Structures are given as structure tokens and as C-alpha cells.
Amino acid sequence: MKKKQSLDDYLSQMSSHLKEFHRILANEGSICWQVGNYVEKSEVFPLDIFYYNMFKKLGFKLRNRIIWHFNHGLHSSKRLSGRYETLLWFTKSDYYTFNLDKIRVPSKYPGKRKKNYIARNKKVSGKPSGNPLGKNPSDYWEIMTKEWELGFWDIPNVKANHPEKTLHPCQFPIELVERCIFGFTNEKDLVLDPYSGTGSAMIAALKNNRKAIGCEIKKKYIKIALNRVKKLEDGKLPYRKFGKPIHIPSGKEKVAQIPKEWKQKKLKNF
């Protein structure tokens, strides 16, 4: 059985990778670094905290810390079950691509108007206070029109019944990457995934008229990634539609109902 790598060894190994990413990234480019937690004997070490210092020492600038929430995952018996991971959006400089109008959301109060006050030596009154394209999203996103507004990304992770599922144990949903691509890149830009796995980031880029490069050391994943790209080109790739609402059980499904055994046990204990 392979021995688990220590946190210090892992971070030391990744340090040299980050230096290369800084070297090759365009000055106006971004890095979206998605991480969870390192867990040792039920003690949690939030990886985004460690990575922030590593990126900062290289000169990267943190623009947002985004929460990716999902409802399904491994359960824990000694602590609360984890249901989110963190995505850190870094830029290399102060001159970076940010397509705000591509990710605006409908205003909650579009009819709100400006009150009487002086702005730039001009009296402003009665005019709409918002933007006709919608408002600026925060870093807490839920389901597309609402997710950009809240800054909290509620996107199902790739589990057994997900249409994108492959044999990769830690597969990203395509939609997670698409949101970064819409906001932080332009069409024809080059997107690099240095740990591409089965190609979800490359597919998200190609699907939205970007160029893509992926790096992967496991041949079985490379083979799957190439097959998925081919299916995308042929219009046959299964994937979860961007912005699709999260399924909410109606209570009629069998798996959403309380088992008979539990009901009987509750009556006996009453």
C-alpha cells in the first residue's frame, strides 16, 4: 500500500510547479487554483491557506476566493462531512482579463433610482441606479443567474450518476471550468491545464472557442481525454448543461423517502 505523502513534502513538491506557472503565464493572464483540504487523523488543514502564501511570494495577486459547493461526497464519522472546496483566482499583474459584462446577473431591484446628489459637478436624480445588463456578481455563486449574484458555486461534483463520469476519482465538472473561462479569458485565448486528468478543462475551453493544452502523466487518462475531445468534435459528448438548476427531490422518489424500518423503529421508541 502506497504511503500517504506528508503535507510538507506535497507543498515542497508543488513549489517548483508554481514557479514555472509564473514564468509561462501571460502578463494579463489568470490562474484558477482549485483545492480542498489535507486531512490527517481527522485534523483538517485548509490547502488554500498554505497556497495563498506560496502564490503571494511569487508575486501573484489574489482577486477572489470562490466557494464551490456540492451536495454529495464522502461522509465522515469524526467530523462534519465536507461539502465544499475553494477556488483561488490569481492574476500575474494589475492588467488582467475580466469580462464583467459576460457574467452579470439580473439586478434584484432593477427599478431602483438614484436619489438627489451631486456627482462630478452634476446633479443626479431620478435616473436608474443600476446597469441595464445586470449587476456585478460577487464571489458567492449558486445556479447561474443566482450563483453569480451570491458568489457561491453550487455545482454537482462528478459522481457515479453524473453524465460526465469517467474512471478518474477526482474529476472536475466541465461547468466549473466554464465559469472561469467566461469571466477570465477571451475567445481564441489559450487555456492550460497542467494536471488535465480526463480533459474536463480542455473540453470547457474548446467548447467555448478557446485553444487548449493539457498535461497528464497517466496514459489511461490521456486516452480518455482524447476520446472525450473527439466526442465533443462529433457532437456526442455527454455533459451537464451549463447553468442547469440543481435537482431538488420532490419526496416522491424512492430514495428520497424515509425507509419503513426507520419509521417502525421510531414508533417503537415513542
VEXSELUM-399885 format. One record per residue (C-alpha): y, x, z; residue number from 1; residue in three letters. Coordinates in steps of 0.02 Angstrom, whole numbers, always signed. Layout:
{y=Y x=X z=Z resi=NUM resn=ALA}
...
END
This chain:
{y=+0 x=+0 z=+0 resi=1 resn=MET}
{y=+169 x=+68 z=-50 resi=2 resn=LYS}
{y=+280 x=+115 z=+98 resi=3 resn=LYS}
{y=+444 x=+20 z=+108 resi=4 resn=LYS}
{y=+594 x=+128 z=+64 resi=5 resn=GLN}
{y=+718 x=+154 z=+205 resi=6 resn=SER}
{y=+894 x=+85 z=+188 resi=7 resn=LEU}
{y=+971 x=+260 z=+194 resi=8 resn=ASP}
{y=+856 x=+326 z=+58 resi=9 resn=ASP}
{y=+891 x=+174 z=-51 resi=10 resn=TYR}
{y=+1080 x=+188 z=-36 resi=11 resn=LEU}
{y=+1074 x=+377 z=-64 resi=12 resn=SER}
{y=+975 x=+349 z=-224 resi=13 resn=GLN}
{y=+1096 x=+217 z=-286 resi=14 resn=MET}
{y=+1249 x=+326 z=-253 resi=15 resn=SER}
{y=+1215 x=+432 z=-408 resi=16 resn=SER}
{y=+1195 x=+274 z=-512 resi=17 resn=HIS}
{y=+1365 x=+208 z=-459 resi=18 resn=LEU}
{y=+1448 x=+370 z=-511 resi=19 resn=LYS}
{y=+1377 x=+351 z=-686 resi=20 resn=GLU}
{y=+1434 x=+170 z=-696 resi=21 resn=PHE}
{y=+1612 x=+226 z=-655 resi=22 resn=HIS}
{y=+1602 x=+359 z=-790 resi=23 resn=ARG}
{y=+1547 x=+243 z=-931 resi=24 resn=ILE}
{y=+1644 x=+85 z=-886 resi=25 resn=LEU}
{y=+1796 x=+47 z=-993 resi=26 resn=ALA}
{y=+1962 x=+52 z=-901 resi=27 resn=ASN}
{y=+1985 x=-136 z=-924 resi=28 resn=GLU}
{y=+1803 x=-171 z=-881 resi=29 resn=GLY}
{y=+1719 x=-253 z=-732 resi=30 resn=SER}
{y=+1561 x=-230 z=-630 resi=31 resn=ILE}
{y=+1473 x=-381 z=-556 resi=32 resn=CYS}
{y=+1359 x=-317 z=-419 resi=33 resn=TRP}
{y=+1241 x=-449 z=-350 resi=34 resn=GLN}
{y=+1146 x=-408 z=-190 resi=35 resn=VAL}
{y=+1056 x=-491 z=-46 resi=36 resn=GLY}
{y=+1007 x=-416 z=+121 resi=37 resn=ASN}
{y=+896 x=-273 z=+179 resi=38 resn=TYR}
{y=+782 x=-338 z=+316 resi=39 resn=VAL}
{y=+692 x=-227 z=+442 resi=40 resn=GLU}
{y=+593 x=-305 z=+586 resi=41 resn=LYS}
{y=+691 x=-468 z=+563 resi=42 resn=SER}
{y=+856 x=-375 z=+578 resi=43 resn=GLU}
{y=+973 x=-411 z=+433 resi=44 resn=VAL}
{y=+1081 x=-276 z=+350 resi=45 resn=PHE}
{y=+1204 x=-358 z=+227 resi=46 resn=PRO}
{y=+1199 x=-245 z=+74 resi=47 resn=LEU}
{y=+1370 x=-297 z=+10 resi=48 resn=ASP}
{y=+1450 x=-217 z=+163 resi=49 resn=ILE}
{y=+1368 x=-49 z=+126 resi=50 resn=PHE}
{y=+1402 x=-60 z=-60 resi=51 resn=TYR}
{y=+1586 x=-101 z=-37 resi=52 resn=TYR}
{y=+1620 x=+70 z=+42 resi=53 resn=ASN}
{y=+1519 x=+158 z=-93 resi=54 resn=MET}
{y=+1616 x=+73 z=-235 resi=55 resn=PHE}
{y=+1783 x=+98 z=-147 resi=56 resn=LYS}
{y=+1756 x=+286 z=-129 resi=57 resn=LYS}
{y=+1733 x=+295 z=-318 resi=58 resn=LEU}
{y=+1898 x=+207 z=-349 resi=59 resn=GLY}
{y=+1834 x=+33 z=-391 resi=60 resn=PHE}
{y=+1940 x=-116 z=-336 resi=61 resn=LYS}
{y=+1862 x=-273 z=-265 resi=62 resn=LEU}
{y=+1933 x=-432 z=-343 resi=63 resn=ARG}
{y=+1817 x=-562 z=-269 resi=64 resn=ASN}
{y=+1667 x=-582 z=-157 resi=65 resn=ARG}
{y=+1570 x=-729 z=-226 resi=66 resn=ILE}
{y=+1431 x=-825 z=-140 resi=67 resn=ILE}
{y=+1279 x=-877 z=-244 resi=68 resn=TRP}
{y=+1189 x=-1018 z=-153 resi=69 resn=HIS}
{y=+1014 x=-1083 z=-190 resi=70 resn=PHE}
{y=+908 x=-1213 z=-100 resi=71 resn=ASN}
{y=+736 x=-1135 z=-118 resi=72 resn=HIS}
{y=+664 x=-968 z=-63 resi=73 resn=GLY}
{y=+555 x=-884 z=+65 resi=74 resn=LEU}
{y=+551 x=-960 z=+239 resi=75 resn=HIS}
{y=+572 x=-859 z=+397 resi=76 resn=SER}
{y=+495 x=-891 z=+568 resi=77 resn=SER}
{y=+602 x=-769 z=+670 resi=78 resn=LYS}
{y=+775 x=-808 z=+599 resi=79 resn=ARG}
{y=+860 x=-937 z=+490 resi=80 resn=LEU}
{y=+795 x=-940 z=+311 resi=81 resn=SER}
{y=+913 x=-851 z=+189 resi=82 resn=GLY}
{y=+984 x=-963 z=+53 resi=83 resn=ARG}
{y=+1124 x=-861 z=-24 resi=84 resn=TYR}
{y=+1163 x=-692 z=-98 resi=85 resn=GLU}
{y=+1327 x=-605 z=-131 resi=86 resn=THR}
{y=+1407 x=-554 z=-295 resi=87 resn=LEU}
{y=+1545 x=-423 z=-286 resi=88 resn=LEU}
{y=+1667 x=-418 z=-432 resi=89 resn=TRP}
{y=+1744 x=-246 z=-451 resi=90 resn=PHE}
{y=+1865 x=-179 z=-581 resi=91 resn=THR}
{y=+1898 x=+1 z=-628 resi=92 resn=LYS}
{y=+2087 x=-18 z=-642 resi=93 resn=SER}
{y=+2227 x=-144 z=-618 resi=94 resn=ASP}
{y=+2221 x=-186 z=-804 resi=95 resn=TYR}
{y=+2063 x=-288 z=-823 resi=96 resn=TYR}
{y=+1999 x=-435 z=-923 resi=97 resn=THR}
{y=+2015 x=-600 z=-832 resi=98 resn=PHE}
{y=+2007 x=-760 z=-934 resi=99 resn=ASN}
{y=+2079 x=-885 z=-813 resi=100 resn=LEU}
{y=+2100 x=-1024 z=-942 resi=101 resn=ASP}
{y=+1915 x=-1011 z=-987 resi=102 resn=LYS}
{y=+1864 x=-1055 z=-810 resi=103 resn=ILE}
{y=+1996 x=-1176 z=-749 resi=104 resn=ARG}
{y=+1938 x=-1336 z=-664 resi=105 resn=VAL}
{y=+2016 x=-1509 z=-660 resi=106 resn=PRO}
{y=+2152 x=-1524 z=-529 resi=107 resn=SER}
{y=+2112 x=-1630 z=-378 resi=108 resn=LYS}
{y=+2288 x=-1706 z=-385 resi=109 resn=TYR}
{y=+2347 x=-1688 z=-567 resi=110 resn=PRO}
{y=+2488 x=-1812 z=-538 resi=111 resn=GLY}
{y=+2570 x=-1708 z=-403 resi=112 resn=LYS}
{y=+2751 x=-1667 z=-445 resi=113 resn=ARG}
{y=+2874 x=-1534 z=-389 resi=114 resn=LYS}
{y=+2999 x=-1575 z=-254 resi=115 resn=LYS}
{y=+3185 x=-1536 z=-267 resi=116 resn=ASN}
{y=+3214 x=-1349 z=-251 resi=117 resn=TYR}
{y=+3297 x=-1205 z=-342 resi=118 resn=ILE}
{y=+3184 x=-1088 z=-443 resi=119 resn=ALA}
{y=+3256 x=-944 z=-545 resi=120 resn=ARG}
{y=+3431 x=-1018 z=-528 resi=121 resn=ASN}
{y=+3370 x=-1184 z=-600 resi=122 resn=LYS}
{y=+3348 x=-1346 z=-509 resi=123 resn=LYS}
{y=+3168 x=-1406 z=-519 resi=124 resn=VAL}
{y=+3123 x=-1585 z=-480 resi=125 resn=SER}
{y=+3001 x=-1718 z=-535 resi=126 resn=GLY}
{y=+2900 x=-1609 z=-654 resi=127 resn=LYS}
{y=+2710 x=-1592 z=-639 resi=128 resn=PRO}
{y=+2671 x=-1451 z=-519 resi=129 resn=SER}
{y=+2503 x=-1400 z=-592 resi=130 resn=GLY}
{y=+2437 x=-1330 z=-756 resi=131 resn=ASN}
{y=+2383 x=-1454 z=-893 resi=132 resn=PRO}
{y=+2224 x=-1351 z=-918 resi=133 resn=LEU}
{y=+2174 x=-1369 z=-737 resi=134 resn=GLY}
{y=+2192 x=-1265 z=-582 resi=135 resn=LYS}
{y=+2144 x=-1087 z=-539 resi=136 resn=ASN}
{y=+1968 x=-1080 z=-466 resi=137 resn=PRO}
{y=+1933 x=-996 z=-301 resi=138 resn=SER}
{y=+1784 x=-886 z=-257 resi=139 resn=ASP}
{y=+1676 x=-1028 z=-192 resi=140 resn=TYR}
{y=+1587 x=-1123 z=-331 resi=141 resn=TRP}
{y=+1467 x=-1269 z=-337 resi=142 resn=GLU}
{y=+1423 x=-1360 z=-501 resi=143 resn=ILE}
{y=+1530 x=-1306 z=-646 resi=144 resn=MET}
{y=+1685 x=-1417 z=-632 resi=145 resn=THR}
{y=+1669 x=-1416 z=-444 resi=146 resn=LYS}
{y=+1597 x=-1243 z=-422 resi=147 resn=GLU}
{y=+1745 x=-1151 z=-496 resi=148 resn=TRP}
{y=+1855 x=-1254 z=-381 resi=149 resn=GLU}
{y=+1760 x=-1211 z=-223 resi=150 resn=LEU}
{y=+1713 x=-1031 z=-264 resi=151 resn=GLY}
{y=+1535 x=-1064 z=-212 resi=152 resn=PHE}
{y=+1400 x=-1048 z=-345 resi=153 resn=TRP}
{y=+1261 x=-1175 z=-318 resi=154 resn=ASP}
{y=+1135 x=-1119 z=-450 resi=155 resn=ILE}
{y=+946 x=-1139 z=-429 resi=156 resn=PRO}
{y=+855 x=-974 z=-415 resi=157 resn=ASN}
{y=+712 x=-942 z=-535 resi=158 resn=VAL}
{y=+554 x=-1007 z=-452 resi=159 resn=LYS}
{y=+387 x=-1075 z=-514 resi=160 resn=ALA}
{y=+451 x=-1233 z=-600 resi=161 resn=ASN}
{y=+611 x=-1157 z=-671 resi=162 resn=HIS}
{y=+614 x=-1162 z=-864 resi=163 resn=PRO}
{y=+662 x=-977 z=-870 resi=164 resn=GLU}
{y=+523 x=-915 z=-756 resi=165 resn=LYS}
{y=+430 x=-756 z=-808 resi=166 resn=THR}
{y=+318 x=-641 z=-705 resi=167 resn=LEU}
{y=+469 x=-546 z=-637 resi=168 resn=HIS}
{y=+480 x=-576 z=-447 resi=169 resn=PRO}
{y=+671 x=-565 z=-434 resi=170 resn=CYS}
{y=+733 x=-645 z=-594 resi=171 resn=GLN}
{y=+915 x=-698 z=-612 resi=172 resn=PHE}
{y=+954 x=-868 z=-689 resi=173 resn=PRO}
{y=+1047 x=-849 z=-854 resi=174 resn=ILE}
{y=+1186 x=-963 z=-792 resi=175 resn=GLU}
{y=+1231 x=-844 z=-651 resi=176 resn=LEU}
{y=+1272 x=-708 z=-777 resi=177 resn=VAL}
{y=+1359 x=-827 z=-898 resi=178 resn=GLU}
{y=+1492 x=-868 z=-771 resi=179 resn=ARG}
{y=+1537 x=-685 z=-754 resi=180 resn=CYS}
{y=+1537 x=-665 z=-942 resi=181 resn=ILE}
{y=+1657 x=-811 z=-971 resi=182 resn=PHE}
{y=+1779 x=-751 z=-840 resi=183 resn=GLY}
{y=+1774 x=-562 z=-856 resi=184 resn=PHE}
{y=+1735 x=-522 z=-1039 resi=185 resn=THR}
{y=+1797 x=-569 z=-1212 resi=186 resn=ASN}
{y=+1694 x=-613 z=-1364 resi=187 resn=GLU}
{y=+1624 x=-457 z=-1451 resi=188 resn=LYS}
{y=+1635 x=-357 z=-1288 resi=189 resn=ASP}
{y=+1487 x=-251 z=-1236 resi=190 resn=LEU}
{y=+1387 x=-304 z=-1083 resi=191 resn=VAL}
{y=+1272 x=-177 z=-999 resi=192 resn=LEU}
{y=+1133 x=-221 z=-878 resi=193 resn=ASP}
{y=+1063 x=-57 z=-810 resi=194 resn=PRO}
{y=+921 x=-148 z=-720 resi=195 resn=TYR}
{y=+883 x=-278 z=-852 resi=196 resn=SER}
{y=+710 x=-337 z=-797 resi=197 resn=GLY}
{y=+659 x=-475 z=-916 resi=198 resn=THR}
{y=+828 x=-481 z=-1003 resi=199 resn=GLY}
{y=+924 x=-626 z=-925 resi=200 resn=SER}
{y=+1093 x=-535 z=-929 resi=201 resn=ALA}
{y=+1068 x=-482 z=-1110 resi=202 resn=MET}
{y=+1022 x=-659 z=-1159 resi=203 resn=ILE}
{y=+1177 x=-728 z=-1071 resi=204 resn=ALA}
{y=+1285 x=-604 z=-1168 resi=205 resn=ALA}
{y=+1204 x=-633 z=-1339 resi=206 resn=LEU}
{y=+1206 x=-821 z=-1312 resi=207 resn=LYS}
{y=+1395 x=-815 z=-1292 resi=208 resn=ASN}
{y=+1442 x=-699 z=-1436 resi=209 resn=ASN}
{y=+1444 x=-534 z=-1341 resi=210 resn=ARG}
{y=+1350 x=-373 z=-1375 resi=211 resn=LYS}
{y=+1216 x=-320 z=-1252 resi=212 resn=ALA}
{y=+1123 x=-165 z=-1191 resi=213 resn=ILE}
{y=+984 x=-168 z=-1062 resi=214 resn=GLY}
{y=+891 x=-29 z=-970 resi=215 resn=CYS}
{y=+721 x=-53 z=-891 resi=216 resn=GLU}
{y=+582 x=+66 z=-836 resi=217 resn=ILE}
{y=+436 x=-56 z=-836 resi=218 resn=LYS}
{y=+359 x=-83 z=-1008 resi=219 resn=LYS}
{y=+291 x=-255 z=-964 resi=220 resn=LYS}
{y=+467 x=-318 z=-927 resi=221 resn=TYR}
{y=+537 x=-239 z=-1085 resi=222 resn=ILE}
{y=+406 x=-330 z=-1187 resi=223 resn=LYS}
{y=+451 x=-496 z=-1106 resi=224 resn=ILE}
{y=+638 x=-465 z=-1131 resi=225 resn=ALA}
{y=+615 x=-429 z=-1317 resi=226 resn=LEU}
{y=+511 x=-586 z=-1335 resi=227 resn=ASN}
{y=+644 x=-690 z=-1248 resi=228 resn=ARG}
{y=+782 x=-619 z=-1360 resi=229 resn=VAL}
{y=+677 x=-663 z=-1513 resi=230 resn=LYS}
{y=+654 x=-840 z=-1448 resi=231 resn=LYS}
{y=+843 x=-852 z=-1420 resi=232 resn=LEU}
{y=+873 x=-800 z=-1601 resi=233 resn=GLU}
{y=+747 x=-930 z=-1660 resi=234 resn=ASP}
{y=+824 x=-1067 z=-1552 resi=235 resn=GLY}
{y=+664 x=-1085 z=-1450 resi=236 resn=LYS}
{y=+710 x=-1003 z=-1284 resi=237 resn=LEU}
{y=+689 x=-1118 z=-1133 resi=238 resn=PRO}
{y=+835 x=-1106 z=-1013 resi=239 resn=TYR}
{y=+930 x=-1212 z=-889 resi=240 resn=ARG}
{y=+1084 x=-1285 z=-972 resi=241 resn=LYS}
{y=+1249 x=-1212 z=-913 resi=242 resn=PHE}
{y=+1334 x=-1323 z=-783 resi=243 resn=GLY}
{y=+1186 x=-1440 z=-763 resi=244 resn=LYS}
{y=+1201 x=-1537 z=-598 resi=245 resn=PRO}
{y=+1087 x=-1486 z=-456 resi=246 resn=ILE}
{y=+942 x=-1607 z=-435 resi=247 resn=HIS}
{y=+955 x=-1717 z=-281 resi=248 resn=ILE}
{y=+791 x=-1801 z=-228 resi=249 resn=PRO}
{y=+802 x=-1990 z=-232 resi=250 resn=SER}
{y=+669 x=-2013 z=-99 resi=251 resn=GLY}
{y=+551 x=-2097 z=-223 resi=252 resn=LYS}
{y=+466 x=-1934 z=-273 resi=253 resn=GLU}
{y=+305 x=-1900 z=-179 resi=254 resn=LYS}
{y=+357 x=-1726 z=-120 resi=255 resn=VAL}
{y=+521 x=-1796 z=-51 resi=256 resn=ALA}
{y=+433 x=-1922 z=+60 resi=257 resn=GLN}
{y=+376 x=-1894 z=+240 resi=258 resn=ILE}
{y=+186 x=-1865 z=+246 resi=259 resn=PRO}
{y=+82 x=-2003 z=+326 resi=260 resn=LYS}
{y=+13 x=-1878 z=+452 resi=261 resn=GLU}
{y=+187 x=-1840 z=+517 resi=262 resn=TRP}
{y=+229 x=-2025 z=+535 resi=263 resn=LYS}
{y=+68 x=-2059 z=+630 resi=264 resn=GLN}
{y=+98 x=-1910 z=+745 resi=265 resn=LYS}
{y=+273 x=-1972 z=+782 resi=266 resn=LYS}
{y=+207 x=-2145 z=+831 resi=267 resn=LEU}
{y=+77 x=-2070 z=+948 resi=268 resn=LYS}
{y=+208 x=-1963 z=+1035 resi=269 resn=ASN}
{y=+329 x=-2109 z=+1056 resi=270 resn=PHE}
END
